[in-house]
Amino acid sequence: MRHPAFTQLLAAAALAAAFGTAQAGAVDALKTFNADADGLSGSFTQTVQNKKRTQTSSGTFQIQRPGLFKWEYTRPGRQLIIGDGKTVWHYDAELKQAVKSDQKQAIGSSPAAILADKSALDTGYALKEDGSADGVDYVLATPKSSNAGYKSIRIGFKDGQLAAMQLQDSFGNRTQIRFANLNTQPNLSASQFRFTPPKGVDVMSR
């Protein structure tokens, strides 16, 4: 089954890559790091809530800009979302199924576009300080486009490190992501973002 928060995760990955350190003046710090950041890795716990259910998952991620990303779910089931700059693969190990998509079309005008374009943060979002809660300071990123698919994204940080992200889409779904074990200077290569479907896996194109 395709993971229900595919675009939310890509959004998180994109903004995580754009955000490494922030203290007072979070918006300025976010913009500065967006211009400088080339990679990020770490672990995450994600909770998606809608009117019918709440689903929690966890795993690890790696990002290398421009345009390379890898999200690997380890719980509750193994799934992989990986982009090599041209193609996005979504691999479900349990179902033995791999879905292949054009990366530009897959991320579209969503926040994930920040992965491929450092200017997307400034051109696509209005940013402002959004208060603090439980020691976490927030920046509110509101899409400038009315058809972006997202109402808002809150980026939270604590002690100079990315700590949380909250996304609300146009359908009322809410995604909460907690980050840990962040490395803002990972040693990554393009080969780590290539995917070849294992033998016996059904491959589909979208």
Backbone hydrogen bonds, N-H to C=O, Kabsch-Sander energy under -0.5 kcal/mol:
donor,donor_aa,acceptor,acceptor_aa,energy
6,F,3,H,-1.1
9,L,5,A,-2.4
10,L,6,F,-2.0
11,A,7,T,-2.3
12,A,8,Q,-2.3
13,A,9,L,-2.9
14,A,10,L,-2.6
15,L,11,A,-2.4
16,A,12,A,-2.7
17,A,13,A,-2.2
18,A,14,A,-0.9
19,F,16,A,-1.4
23,Q,24,A,-0.5
29,A,25,G,-2.1
30,L,26,A,-2.6
31,K,27,V,-2.3
32,T,28,D,-2.4
33,F,29,A,-2.5
34,N,30,L,-2.1
35,A,31,K,-1.4
36,D,32,T,-1.0
37,A,33,F,-3.5
40,L,63,I,-1.8
41,S,183,N,-1.5
42,G,61,F,-1.9
43,S,180,A,-2.7
44,F,59,G,-2.4
45,T,178,R,-2.0
46,Q,57,S,-3.3
47,T,176,Q,-2.8
48,V,55,Q,-2.8
49,Q,174,R,-3.2
50,N,53,R,-2.1
55,Q,48,V,-2.5
57,S,46,Q,-2.6
58,S,75,R,-2.3
59,G,44,F,-2.0
60,T,72,E,-2.1
61,F,42,G,-2.4
62,Q,70,K,-2.2
63,I,40,L,-2.4
64,Q,68,L,-2.6
65,R,38,D,-3.2
67,G,115,L,-2.2
68,L,64,Q,-2.1
69,F,83,G,-1.6
70,K,62,Q,-2.4
71,W,81,I,-3.3
72,E,60,T,-2.9
73,Y,71,W,-0.6
73,Y,79,Q,-2.7
74,T,58,S,-2.5
75,R,58,S,-1.7
79,Q,73,Y,-1.2
79,Q,77,G,-0.6
80,L,91,Y,-2.5
81,I,71,W,-2.9
82,I,89,W,-2.4
83,G,69,F,-2.9
84,D,87,T,-2.0
85,G,67,G,-0.6
88,V,101,S,-2.8
89,W,82,I,-3.0
90,H,99,V,-2.2
91,Y,80,L,-3.0
91,Y,89,W,-0.5
92,D,90,H,-0.5
92,D,97,Q,-3.0
93,A,78,R,-1.6
93,A,91,Y,-0.6
94,E,78,R,-0.6
96,K,92,D,-1.0
97,Q,92,D,-1.9
98,A,202,D,-3.0
99,V,90,H,-2.5
100,K,204,M,-3.4
101,S,88,V,-2.5
103,Q,86,K,-2.6
106,A,102,D,-2.6
107,I,103,Q,-2.3
108,G,104,K,-1.8
110,S,107,I,-2.5
113,A,110,S,-2.2
114,I,111,P,-1.9
115,L,112,A,-2.0
116,A,113,A,-1.1
117,D,113,A,-1.1
120,A,117,D,-1.6
121,L,118,K,-0.7
123,T,119,S,-2.5
124,G,120,A,-2.4
125,Y,121,L,-1.2
126,A,142,T,-2.8
127,L,125,Y,-0.5
128,K,140,L,-1.5
130,D,138,Y,-3.0
133,A,136,V,-2.3
136,V,133,A,-1.9
137,D,157,F,-2.7
138,Y,131,G,-2.7
139,V,155,I,-2.0
140,L,128,K,-3.1
141,A,139,V,-0.6
141,A,153,I,-3.4
142,T,126,A,-2.6
142,T,140,L,-0.6
144,K,124,G,-2.5
145,S,124,G,-0.5
148,A,145,S,-1.0
151,K,168,Q,-2.6
152,S,168,Q,-1.3
153,I,141,A,-1.8
154,R,166,Q,-3.0
155,I,139,V,-2.8
155,I,153,I,-0.5
156,G,154,R,-0.6
156,G,164,A,-3.2
157,F,137,D,-2.3
158,K,161,Q,-2.5
160,G,22,A,-0.5
161,Q,158,K,-1.4
163,A,156,G,-2.7
164,A,156,G,-2.0
165,M,177,I,-2.1
166,Q,154,R,-2.4
167,L,175,T,-2.7
168,Q,152,S,-2.0
169,D,173,N,-2.0
170,S,149,G,-2.1
172,G,169,D,-1.5
174,R,49,Q,-2.7
175,T,167,L,-2.7
176,Q,47,T,-2.9
177,I,165,M,-2.9
178,R,45,T,-2.7
179,F,163,A,-1.8
180,A,43,S,-2.0
183,N,41,S,-2.4
188,L,186,P,-1.2
192,Q,189,S,-1.6
193,F,190,A,-1.8
194,R,191,S,-1.2
201,V,198,P,-1.5
202,D,96,K,-2.4
204,M,98,A,-2.6
206,R,100,K,-2.5
